[in-house]
Every structure is written in structure tokens, then in C-alpha cells.
């Protein structure tokens, strides 16, 4: 009985740890059109390599890697990309 309780506790802890790996990002819900004089940029990626959200020409969070510009939905995703760009640039 004690071993079942310990096993259940360990499984619960491991499941909670896995669930926390998903990025906690608040995505834009609606596209707002504001003409602030910014240029539109063609990104090397069609989707955010971290959370798989489609990229848009007016995204503010960008990073340049090997002379290619990558777009991100948030600063969190951009920072994750910068930690290991080779891993995400291949997607």
C-alpha cells in the first residue's frame, strides 16, 4: 500500500514538471492595424519556431541569425530562440 502511494506521488510530480515545459505566452487575439511608419519584413520562418504561431509582417520581436531575420510572437519566444538558435532555425 505504501509503495502505491509513493508511486502515485512520484507520477504526479513528474506529470506536473512536464506540464510546466510549455511556454506561457499570451498571443495576440486580433490583428490591429496601426500605421506607425514601420517597414514590413519578410521573415525566414513562416511560423514562430518556439510556439508554432504563424508569423506576420508587423511582428516587433525579431532576431537575426546567419543573415536571416526570424519573427516571434513575443519576447519570451525570441529569448528562447536566442538561447539555442541552431536548434530552432532548422524547423
N, C-alpha and C positions, 0 to 999 in steps of 0.2 A: 504494500500500500504506500509506504514511504517513497519507494522508487518511482511509482507512477506520479506522485505529487511533484517530485523533483524533476522528472522528465517533462511534465506539463509546464512547470515554471520555466525550464530552460527553453522549451519550444516557443513559449510566449515571448520571452525576452529576445530570442533570435528573430522572430517574425516582426517584432516592433523595430528592431535595428534595421532590418531590410526595408521596412516601410519608410524609414526616415531618409533613405538614399535618394528619393525622388525630389527634384528641385522644387522649392516652394516659390513659385514665380506667379505674380499676378499679371496676366496678359491683357493687352488692350482688348476691350469688348467691341468697340465700334471705331471705325476709322473716321477721324475728324479731319476736315480739310482746312488747313491754315496755310496761307501763303506768306511765309516768313522770309522769302528770298533764298531759301536753301536749295542747293542743287540736288537732283535725284542721282543716285549712284547705282550702277549695275553691280550686284554682288556676285561673288564666285559661288555662293551657295543659294539654292532655291528654298531651303528650309533651315531654320536655326539648328545647328548640329547638336545642341545640348538638349532642347526640349521638343524638337521637330515641328515648331510652329513655322508656317510659311513666312518668308521674308518679304518685306515691302520696300519700295524705293525710298521711302521717307524715314526709315529707321535711324535713330540717333546713335545707338550703341553699335559701333563698328570696330573691327580690328584688322590690321594689315599683316598678312603672313605670306612670305615668299611672293611679294609684289601682287598679291590678290587681296581684295577687300571682302571681308566677311561681315554679314549683318546679323544682329542679335535682337531678340525681343526685349531684353533687359540687361542691366549692368551685371546682374548675377551670372547670366549665361555668358556674357563677354569675359568675365573674370575666370569662369570655369574653363573656357576655351584657351585663355592665355596661360593657364597652368600647364597644359599639355596640348599645344596646337597640332602636333603631328597626329595625335590620336583622332581628333575631330575633323581635321582637314580632309582625311581620306573618305569620310562619309559622303 
